[in-house]
Amino acid sequence: MRQIIIFAGTTEGRALSRELSRQGVSVLACTATEYGGWLVEQDQEKWEQPGQDGGLEVRSGRLTEAEMEGLFLEEKPEMVVDATHPYAVLVSENIHRACDQARVSYLRLIRRETEVEKKDCIQVADVREAVEYLRHTTGNVLLTTGSKELSAFTELPDYQERIYARVLSTLESVEACSRMGFRGRHLICMQGPFSREMNRAMLRQVDARYLVTKESGSAGGFPEKLAAAREAGAQVILIGRPLEQPGESPESVCKILEKQLGLSQSLVLERADGKIREALGEKTGGRQVILAGIGMGMRENMTREVWEACTRADCLIGARRMLESVAELGRPMYESYRPAEIRSYLEEHPEYESVVVLLSGDVGFYSGAKGLMEELQTPDFQVSLLPGISSVVYLCSRLQISWEDVKLCSVHGRRENLVAAVRENRKVFTLLSGSESVGRLCRELTEYGLGQVRLTIGERLHYTEERLVEGTAQELIEQKFDSLCAALLENPEAYQGIKCCLKDEAFLRGQAPMTKSEVRGISVAKLGLTRDAVVYDVGAGTGSVSVEMALQASEGLVYAVEKEEEAVGLIWENMRRFGVPNIRVIRGLAPEALRELPPPTHAFIGGSSGNLREILCLLLEKNPGIRLVMNGVTLETLSEMERCLRELPLKETEILQLTVARARRLGGYHLMTGQNPVYIVSCRGKGEQP
């Protein structure tokens, strides 16, 4: 009895036979010819690494379906592995039926088609079609399809002059070729696969204008044939693969057998000459996962490269809308867009060697590709990207405008300060989220003084229901739109300068204290804000510092903390006046009012109500590397700040006194009037930013 029977008609079959035998598995390797059996034995003898030999027996000779069934009943194997050639369809069908009759598990090992460019090839369905094509041509032909189908080419009237046949170096092949009239230099008997250099030399030696081949995969040397033909100037006539039964890749077959047989070591299919899986058509970097941008969602909007990747995939993954666009392909599908879910699914389904994850638009424009690449950064996966047509490119093309000067944004599942983007840019594109998103955007623009900005809403772009709607923010507030839409916003009056040291008169002040323009400008400058900073303004007063910080950190957030009710109202009014929705107003007394807020990157303390030390301790706890600026006008406050600088983990300290004098007119003269001096202290926590 043999544990495993392998029909070892390919390099993969021979390698699997040897590897299983090395791990103590009893293997019967069946080959159609004595030459094939000799190759299995030679492969076994050349392998120099020691290992336990489970017993490898070779049986040569073609078997009928009935003979296969009898063999399986006699040997009672745990599994039969069909590793015959991709073009041996009838043999595979016989093996499968015989397994069914003998009630033995059947496992088909499929050699994947090589992912090389075939656009220069003349692709034909079968040998007969290749003969018909050559009938209308002149010039020598190198045939690499084997001796079994050579007789079809004898129908060419001048075949003995034009055709050069490369076949296996067996007596059976030579005798068959000789009977058909292929002799002398027109008969080349060698064992492949061949290198690019050898193929090129043969093509040039016989002065071939055509190379006829099958898609034999990497193990059969197909990429080398294509490369050699291009270099030699020969036209490739490619005989397409027949439809074969569903099966597993070499790597998946190894994993299935490891589990079935309880092997303690992984099966690694290497050839006897030491070449690794790449020689077997496998990727050395793990299973192939392609992240593909499918454009707007309709097939016509996909690139040809993306569509072809989908047709070759073992499995397609994506959100429902994405999968609907490729449903006609009939491939296995998994509906998900969450990176962790997708990774778990791939780990649970090792049988899928080539997977395409479908993503809306382009993979580089607010896409899930970034998260997926981070999730799949393991040796198990080889991740690549295929770009698509983004919605901004498509919408701008429909409007016949360029998009090179468009500010790109998205509020699809993320936060974005669109008011700041529109205020600072003449053209803004944004992805939207949900059927109410257009109304929310228009209301926010109107609330912050941008109601006259013009919008073009692109609804269900490129679908048959596509709709483009134009109008101002005020005009579109009440209109209803589909959840699948994007917007282009145009503001010809956008201010693209840097706003700082805003005039005091521009703010609503009331009775609340306000940091004056010059002091405010220097204090904010000392903070060194970034565009995405998270800032606390403790003791915000009228919100003048909050507004100035929010204008500079337009992609961040400013938390304006103020205890007085009147001042809180003024902050809201100044937010709307300056168009800064990225301020969050917090009414309360620090430090208690700060405890539930997210960690800050920066903080400005304009008023502490006697709690300076407690406030600083909490800020350093939230972010040990925080950047701080404090203002004070009394010597007592300065003394408290100086004591905190000495006793708390702070560095890069700087203390300055700022005195500002402004001119006022007195008759025909200008008289300078000094303001109260202000102490500005800046520093940084000694720890690292979280």
C-alpha positions in Angstrom: 0.0 0.0 0.0 1.1 3.5 -0.8 0.1 6.6 1.1 0.1 8.9 -1.9 -0.1 8.3 -5.6 1.2 11.1 -7.8 0.8 11.4 -11.5 4.1 13.1 -11.9 4.1 14.4 -15.5 5.5 17.8 -14.6 8.5 19.3 -12.7 6.1 20.1 -9.8 5.0 16.4 -9.7 8.6 15.1 -9.6 9.6 17.7 -6.9 6.5 16.8 -4.8 7.3 13.0 -5.1 10.8 13.5 -3.9 9.9 15.9 -1.1 7.2 13.6 0.3 9.5 10.6 0.2 12.2 12.6 2.1 9.7 13.2 4.9 8.9 9.5 5.2 5.8 9.3 3.1 5.3 6.2 0.9 4.9 7.5 -2.6 4.0 5.9 -5.9 4.9 8.2 -8.8 3.1 7.4 -12.1 4.5 8.6 -15.5 3.2 8.1 -19.0 6.6 7.2 -20.4 9.7 5.4 -19.3 11.6 8.7 -20.0 9.3 10.4 -17.4 10.0 7.7 -14.9 13.7 8.0 -15.5 13.5 11.8 -14.8 11.8 11.0 -11.4 14.6 8.6 -10.5 17.3 11.0 -11.7 15.7 13.8 -9.7 15.8 11.6 -6.6 19.4 10.6 -7.0 20.6 14.2 -7.6 19.1 15.4 -4.3 22.0 15.5 -1.9 20.3 16.6 1.3 19.9 13.7 3.8 16.4 12.8 5.0 14.3 9.8 5.9 13.2 7.9 2.8 9.7 6.8 3.0 10.0 4.8 -0.2 9.5 6.2 -3.7 8.4 3.8 -6.3 8.1 4.7 -10.0 5.6 3.1 -12.4 5.8 4.1 -16.1 3.3 3.5 -18.9 0.0 5.0 -19.9 -3.1 3.8 -18.0 -6.7 3.6 -19.0 -9.4 4.9 -16.7 -10.2 1.3 -15.7 -6.5 0.5 -15.0 -6.3 3.6 -12.9 -9.3 2.5 -10.9 -7.8 -0.9 -10.4 -4.5 0.6 -9.2 -6.3 2.8 -6.7 -8.3 -0.1 -5.3 -5.2 -2.2 -4.9 -3.0 0.5 -3.3 -5.7 2.2 -1.3 -3.9 5.5 -1.1 -4.9 8.4 1.3 -4.9 10.7 -1.7 -4.2 10.9 -5.4 -2.4 14.0 -6.7 -2.9 14.8 -10.3 0.3 16.8 -11.4 0.0 16.1 -15.1 0.7 18.7 -17.7 -1.9 21.6 -18.1 -2.7 20.4 -21.6 -3.3 16.8 -20.6 -7.0 17.3 -20.1 -8.2 13.8 -21.0 -5.7 12.2 -18.7 -6.9 14.5 -15.8 -10.5 13.6 -16.5 -9.7 9.9 -16.4 -7.8 10.2 -13.1 -10.7 12.2 -11.6 -13.3 9.7 -12.7 -11.2 6.8 -11.5 -10.8 8.4 -8.1 -14.6 8.8 -7.8 -15.2 5.2 -8.7 -12.5 4.0 -6.2 -13.7 6.5 -3.6 -10.2 8.0 -3.2 -9.6 11.7 -2.5 -8.5 13.6 -5.6 -6.2 16.6 -5.6 -5.4 18.6 -8.8 -2.2 20.5 -8.8 -2.4 23.4 -11.3 0.5 25.1 -12.8 -0.5 28.8 -12.9 -0.3 30.7 -16.1 2.7 32.8 -16.2 2.1 36.5 -15.6 4.1 37.9 -18.5 3.1 40.3 -21.2 1.6 38.3 -24.1 0.3 41.2 -26.2 3.0 40.5 -28.9 1.8 36.9 -29.3 -0.5 35.5 -32.0 -2.9 33.6 -29.7 -4.7 30.6 -31.2 -7.1 28.2 -29.7 -5.4 24.9 -30.6 -2.9 23.2 -32.9 -5.2 23.2 -35.9 -5.6 26.9 -35.7 -1.9 27.3 -35.5 -1.5 25.3 -38.7 -4.1 27.4 -40.5 -2.3 30.5 -39.5 1.1 29.2 -40.8 -0.5 28.1 -44.0 -0.7 31.8 -45.1 2.9 32.7 -44.1 6.4 32.1 -45.3 9.6 31.6 -43.3 11.0 29.0 -41.0 9.2 27.8 -37.9 10.6 26.4 -34.6 8.0 24.0 -33.0 8.3 23.5 -29.2 4.9 21.7 -28.7 6.2 18.1 -28.5 6.0 15.1 -30.8 2.4 14.1 -30.0 0.8 16.9 -32.0 3.5 17.2 -34.7 1.5 15.3 -37.3 -0.9 18.3 -37.7 1.9 20.4 -39.1 2.7 17.8 -41.9 -0.4 19.3 -43.6 1.7 22.3 -44.5 2.8 21.8 -48.1 6.4 22.8 -47.4 6.7 21.5 -43.8 9.9 19.5 -44.5 11.7 22.7 -45.5 10.1 25.2 -43.0 9.5 23.2 -39.8 12.1 22.6 -37.2 10.8 20.3 -34.4 12.2 20.4 -30.8 11.1 17.2 -29.0 12.2 15.0 -26.1 15.3 12.8 -26.6 13.5 9.5 -26.3 13.6 6.7 -28.8 9.8 6.8 -29.0 9.8 10.5 -30.0 12.6 10.2 -32.5 11.0 7.2 -34.3 7.6 9.0 -34.4 9.2 12.2 -35.9 11.2 10.2 -38.4 8.1 8.5 -39.7 6.6 11.9 -40.3 9.6 13.0 -42.3 11.4 15.1 -39.6 15.1 14.2 -39.9 18.5 15.7 -39.8 18.8 19.4 -38.7 15.0 19.7 -38.8 14.8 17.4 -35.7 16.2 18.8 -32.4 16.1 16.3 -29.5 16.8 17.8 -26.1 15.3 18.0 -22.6 14.1 21.3 -21.4 13.4 23.7 -19.9 15.8 26.0 -21.8 17.4 29.3 -20.9 16.7 32.5 -22.8 20.2 32.3 -24.3 19.6 28.7 -25.5 16.2 29.5 -27.1 17.6 32.6 -28.8 20.6 30.6 -30.2 18.2 27.9 -31.6 15.9 30.5 -33.2 18.9 32.2 -34.9 20.5 28.9 -35.9 17.4 27.8 -37.8 16.6 31.4 -38.9 13.1 31.0 -37.5 10.5 33.7 -38.2 8.0 31.9 -36.0 8.0 30.2 -32.7 5.1 27.9 -31.9 4.7 27.1 -28.2 2.2 26.3 -25.5 1.7 28.3 -22.2 3.8 25.9 -20.2 4.3 28.2 -17.2 7.6 29.1 -15.6 8.5 25.5 -14.9 8.2 24.8 -18.6 10.4 27.8 -19.5 7.7 29.9 -21.1 9.0 33.3 -20.1 12.4 32.4 -21.5 10.8 31.5 -24.8 9.0 34.8 -25.1 12.1 36.8 -24.2 14.3 34.9 -26.7 11.7 35.3 -29.5 11.6 39.1 -29.0 15.4 39.3 -29.1 15.7 37.0 -32.1 12.9 38.9 -34.0 10.6 35.8 -34.2 6.8 36.0 -34.0 5.3 33.8 -31.2 2.3 31.7 -32.0 0.8 30.8 -28.6 -1.6 27.8 -28.4 -4.0 28.7 -25.6 -4.6 26.5 -22.6 -7.6 24.2 -22.7 -10.2 24.6 -20.0 -9.0 22.4 -17.1 -10.6 21.2 -13.9 -10.5 23.4 -10.8 -7.4 22.8 -8.7 -4.9 24.1 -6.3 -1.5 25.9 -6.8 1.7 24.0 -5.8 1.9 25.9 -2.5 -1.7 25.1 -1.6 -1.2 21.4 -2.5 1.8 21.4 -0.1 -0.3 22.9 2.7 -3.2 20.5 2.1 -0.8 17.5 2.2 1.0 18.8 5.3 -2.3 18.8 7.1 -3.6 15.5 5.6 -0.5 13.6 6.4 0.4 15.3 9.7 3.9 16.3 8.6 6.2 17.9 11.1 8.0 19.9 8.5 6.7 22.2 5.7 6.8 20.9 2.2 9.0 23.1 0.0 9.0 22.3 -3.7 12.5 22.8 -4.9 14.0 21.3 -8.0 17.0 19.0 -7.8 19.3 21.7 -9.2 18.5 23.9 -6.2 16.3 26.4 -7.9 13.5 27.6 -5.6 9.8 27.9 -6.2 10.2 30.8 -8.6 11.3 28.1 -11.1 8.0 26.4 -10.5 6.0 29.5 -11.3 5.6 30.5 -7.7 6.2 34.0 -6.2 9.1 34.0 -3.7 7.5 36.8 -1.8 4.3 34.9 -0.8 0.8 34.9 -2.1 0.0 37.6 -4.6 -2.5 40.2 -3.4 -3.3 43.0 -5.8 -5.0 46.2 -4.5 -6.8 47.5 -7.6 -8.5 50.8 -8.1 -11.6 50.2 -10.2 -12.5 53.8 -10.9 -16.1 54.9 -10.5 -17.5 51.4 -10.4 -18.6 50.5 -13.9 -16.6 48.1 -16.0 -16.1 50.7 -18.8 -14.3 53.0 -16.3 -11.8 50.3 -15.2 -8.4 50.2 -16.8 -7.7 47.1 -19.0 -4.9 46.1 -16.6 -7.3 46.0 -13.6 -9.9 44.1 -15.5 -7.4 41.5 -16.7 -6.1 41.1 -13.1 -9.7 40.4 -12.0 -10.2 37.7 -14.7 -7.0 35.9 -13.5 -7.7 36.1 -9.8 -8.6 33.1 -7.7 -10.7 35.3 -5.5 -12.1 38.9 -5.5 -12.6 40.9 -2.3 -14.3 44.2 -1.8 -17.4 46.1 -0.7 -20.7 45.0 -2.3 -20.7 47.9 -4.8 -17.2 46.9 -6.0 -18.0 43.2 -6.3 -21.2 43.9 -8.3 -19.0 45.5 -11.0 -17.2 42.2 -11.6 -19.9 39.7 -10.8 -20.1 38.5 -14.5 -16.6 37.0 -14.1 -18.0 34.3 -11.8 -15.0 34.3 -9.5 -15.2 33.4 -5.8 -15.9 36.6 -3.8 -15.7 37.8 -0.3 -17.6 41.0 0.8 -15.4 43.1 3.1 -13.5 46.3 3.1 -11.9 46.1 6.6 -8.2 45.3 6.5 -8.2 43.0 9.6 -11.2 41.0 8.2 -9.5 40.7 4.8 -6.3 39.4 6.3 -8.1 36.9 8.5 -10.1 35.6 5.4 -6.9 35.2 3.4 -5.2 33.3 6.2 -8.2 31.0 6.4 -8.2 30.4 2.7 -4.7 29.5 1.6 -6.1 27.9 -1.6 -6.4 31.4 -3.1 -3.0 32.1 -4.5 -3.9 35.2 -6.5 -6.3 37.7 -4.9 -7.6 41.1 -6.1 -9.0 43.5 -3.5 -11.2 46.0 -5.3 -11.1 49.6 -4.1 -13.1 52.6 -5.3 -11.5 55.2 -7.6 -7.7 55.2 -7.4 -5.6 53.4 -4.8 -3.6 56.5 -4.0 -6.6 58.9 -3.4 -8.2 58.5 0.0 -8.2 54.8 -0.5 -8.2 51.8 1.8 -5.0 50.7 0.1 -2.8 52.3 2.8 -4.4 50.4 5.6 -4.4 47.1 3.7 -0.7 47.4 2.8 0.1 47.9 6.5 -2.1 45.0 7.5 -0.6 42.6 4.9 3.1 43.5 5.5 4.1 40.0 6.2 6.2 37.4 4.3 3.0 35.5 3.5 1.8 38.1 1.1 3.3 39.9 -1.9 1.2 43.1 -2.2 1.1 45.2 -5.4 -1.0 48.2 -6.5 -2.9 48.8 -9.7 -4.1 52.4 -10.1 -7.5 53.4 -11.3 -9.3 56.6 -12.4 -10.1 58.8 -9.4 -13.3 60.7 -8.9 -11.6 64.0 -8.9 -10.0 63.3 -12.3 -13.3 62.1 -13.7 -15.4 65.0 -12.4 -13.0 67.6 -13.6 -12.9 66.1 -17.0 -16.7 66.2 -17.1 -16.5 69.9 -16.2 -13.7 70.4 -18.7 -11.4 72.0 -16.2 -7.9 71.0 -15.0 -7.4 69.5 -11.5 -3.7 70.4 -11.0 -4.7 73.4 -8.8 -7.4 71.7 -6.8 -7.1 71.2 -3.1 -8.0 67.5 -2.5 -10.1 66.6 0.6 -12.4 63.9 1.8 -15.0 63.7 4.6 -15.9 60.1 3.6 -15.3 58.4 7.0 -12.9 61.0 8.2 -12.8 64.5 9.7 -11.7 67.4 7.5 -11.9 71.2 7.9 -13.6 72.0 4.6 -14.4 75.5 5.7 -10.7 76.3 6.0 -9.9 74.5 2.7 -12.5 76.6 0.9 -11.5 79.8 2.6 -7.8 79.3 1.5 -8.2 77.7 -2.0 -10.0 78.7 -5.1 -10.9 75.1 -6.0 -11.5 72.3 -3.6 -12.6 68.7 -4.3 -14.0 66.5 -1.6 -15.5 63.0 -1.3 -18.7 63.1 0.6 -20.3 60.5 2.9 -24.0 59.7 3.2 -27.1 61.2 1.7 -27.2 64.1 4.1 -23.6 65.1 3.6 -24.3 67.8 0.9 -26.8 69.5 3.2 -24.4 69.5 6.1 -21.6 70.9 4.0 -23.8 73.7 2.6 -25.1 74.6 6.1 -21.6 74.8 7.5 -20.3 76.9 4.7 -23.2 79.3 5.1 -22.8 79.5 8.8 -19.2 80.5 8.5 -19.7 83.2 5.9 -19.1 81.1 2.7 -22.7 80.8 1.5 -21.9 82.3 -1.9 -19.3 79.6 -2.8 -20.4 77.7 -5.9 -20.6 73.9 -5.7 -20.8 71.2 -8.4 -22.2 68.0 -6.9 -21.3 64.8 -8.9 -23.9 62.2 -8.0 -23.2 58.5 -9.0 -20.4 59.4 -11.3 -20.1 57.3 -14.5 -23.2 55.2 -13.7 -26.2 55.5 -16.0 -28.0 57.6 -13.3 -25.1 60.1 -13.2 -26.2 63.7 -12.3 -24.3 66.9 -12.0 -25.9 69.7 -10.0 -24.5 73.2 -9.7 -25.4 76.1 -7.3 -24.2 78.1 -4.3 -24.1 76.7 -0.8 -27.2 78.6 0.1 -29.1 77.3 -2.9 -28.3 73.6 -2.3 -28.9 73.4 1.4 -32.4 71.8 1.0 -31.7 69.6 -2.0 -31.5 65.8 -1.7 -28.7 63.8 -3.1 -27.6 60.1 -3.4 -25.1 58.8 -0.8 -22.6 58.2 -3.6 -21.4 61.7 -4.5 -18.5 64.1 -4.6 -18.3 67.9 -4.8 -16.1 70.5 -6.4 -16.2 73.9 -4.6 -15.1 77.1 -6.2 -14.2 80.2 -4.2 -12.8 83.0 -6.5 -12.3 85.2 -3.4 -10.1 82.7 -1.5 -7.5 84.2 0.7 -4.2 82.4 0.2 -2.0 84.5 2.5 -0.9 83.7 6.1 -3.2 85.3 8.7 -1.4 86.4 11.9 -1.5 89.4 14.3 -5.1 89.9 13.5 -6.4 93.4 14.3 -8.0 93.7 17.8 -10.9 95.6 16.3 -11.8 92.6 14.1 -12.9 90.6 17.2 -16.1 90.9 19.2 -14.8 91.7 22.7 -17.5 92.6 25.2 -16.3 92.7 28.8 -14.0 89.6 28.4 -10.2 90.0 28.6 -8.4 89.7 25.2 -4.7 89.1 24.4 -3.6 92.0 22.2 -2.5 91.6 18.6 1.3 91.9 19.0 1.4 89.7 22.1 -0.9 87.2 20.5 1.2 87.1 17.3 4.5 86.4 19.2 2.9 83.9 21.6 1.4 81.9 18.7 4.7 82.0 16.9 6.6 80.7 19.9 4.3 77.7 20.0 5.6 76.5 16.6 2.2 75.0 15.5 1.8 72.4 12.8 -1.2 72.3 10.5 -2.5 69.3 12.2 -1.8 70.4 15.8 -4.1 69.6 18.7 -4.0 72.7 20.9 -5.4 73.8 24.3 -6.2 77.5 24.9 -6.6 77.6 28.6 -8.4 80.8 29.8 -9.5 81.6 26.2 -11.3 84.9 27.0 -12.8 86.2 23.8 -11.1 83.5 21.8 -8.7 85.7 19.9 -5.7 83.4 20.5 -7.9 80.3 19.7 -8.9 81.9 16.4 -5.4 82.7 15.4 -4.2 79.2 16.3 -7.1 77.6 14.5 -6.3 79.6 11.3 -2.7 78.3 11.4 -3.6 74.7 12.5 -6.3 74.4 9.9 -6.1 70.6 9.7 -6.0 70.3 13.5 -8.2 71.1 16.5 -8.2 73.9 19.1 -9.9 73.4 22.4 -10.9 76.8 23.8 -11.3 76.4 27.6 -13.1 79.2 29.4 -15.0 79.4 32.7 -17.1 82.6 32.1 -20.4 82.2 30.3 -20.2 85.6 28.5 -16.8 84.8 27.2 -18.0 81.4 25.9 -20.6 83.2 23.8 -18.0 85.6 22.4 -15.8 82.7 21.4 -18.7 81.2 19.3 -19.4 84.5 17.7 -15.7 85.0 16.8 -15.5 81.5 15.4 -18.2 82.3 12.9 -16.8 85.7 12.1 -13.4 84.2 11.2 -14.7 81.0 9.7 -12.9 78.5 12.0 -15.1 75.5 12.8 -12.0 73.6 14.0 -12.4 75.2 17.5 -14.1 73.2 20.2 -15.5 75.4 23.0 -15.2 73.8 26.5 -16.8 75.7 29.4 -15.2 74.9 32.7 -12.2 75.5 35.0 -8.8 74.0 34.3 -7.4 71.5 35.1 -10.7 69.7 35.7 -12.1 70.8 32.3 -9.1 69.3 30.5 -9.1 65.7 31.9 -11.4 64.2 29.3 -9.9 65.9 26.3 -7.6 64.1 23.8 -3.8 64.6 24.4 -2.6 67.9 23.1 0.5 68.6 21.0 0.6 72.3 22.1 -1.0 74.4 24.8 -1.3 78.2 25.4 -2.1 79.3 29.0 -3.4 82.8 29.1 -5.2 82.5 32.4 -4.9 79.8 35.1 -7.1 81.1 38.0 -4.3 80.3 40.4 -4.0 76.6 39.2 -0.9 76.9 37.0 1.1 74.1 38.6 -1.8 71.7 38.5 -2.6 72.6 34.9 1.0 72.0 33.8 1.2 68.7 35.7 -1.9 67.4 33.8 -0.6 68.6 30.5 2.7 66.8 31.0 0.9 63.7 32.0 -1.2 63.8 28.8 1.9 64.5 26.6 5.4 64.5 28.2 6.8 66.2 25.1 4.2 69.0 24.8 5.1 72.5 23.6 3.9 75.2 25.9 3.6 79.0 25.9 2.3 81.0 29.0 1.4 84.6 29.4 1.5 86.7 32.6 1.2 90.3 33.5 2.0 90.3 37.2 5.3 89.6 39.0 3.5 87.0 41.1 2.5 85.1 38.0 6.0 85.4 36.7 7.4 84.0 40.0 5.0 81.1 39.8 5.9 80.3 36.2 9.7 80.5 37.0 9.2 78.0 40.0 7.4 75.6 37.7 10.2 75.8 35.1 12.6 74.7 37.9 10.6 72.0 39.5 8.8 70.3 36.6 10.3 68.2 33.8 10.6 71.1 31.3 13.3 72.1 28.9 14.1 74.7 26.1 12.8 77.4 28.4 12.7 81.0 27.3 11.4 84.0 29.2 10.9 87.4 27.6 9.2 90.6 28.5 7.3 92.4 25.8 6.4 96.1 26.0 4.3 97.6 23.2 3.7 101.3 22.7 1.1 102.6 20.2 0.9 106.0 18.8 -2.2 108.2 19.5 -2.8 111.5 17.9 -2.6 114.6 20.2 -3.4 117.7 18.2 -0.9 117.9 15.4 1.4 115.4 17.1 1.6 111.6 17.7 2.2 110.5 21.3 3.4 107.0 22.1 1.3 105.3 24.8 2.7 102.2 26.4 0.7 99.2 27.2 1.2 97.0 30.2 4.3 94.8 29.9 3.6 91.1 29.3 5.8 88.1 30.2 5.9 85.4 27.6 7.4 82.1 28.7 7.9 79.2 26.3 9.2 75.7 27.0 8.8 72.0 26.1 8.3 68.8 28.1 11.4 66.6 28.5 9.5 63.5 27.4 8.7 62.2 24.0 5.6 63.0 22.0 3.0 60.2 22.3 
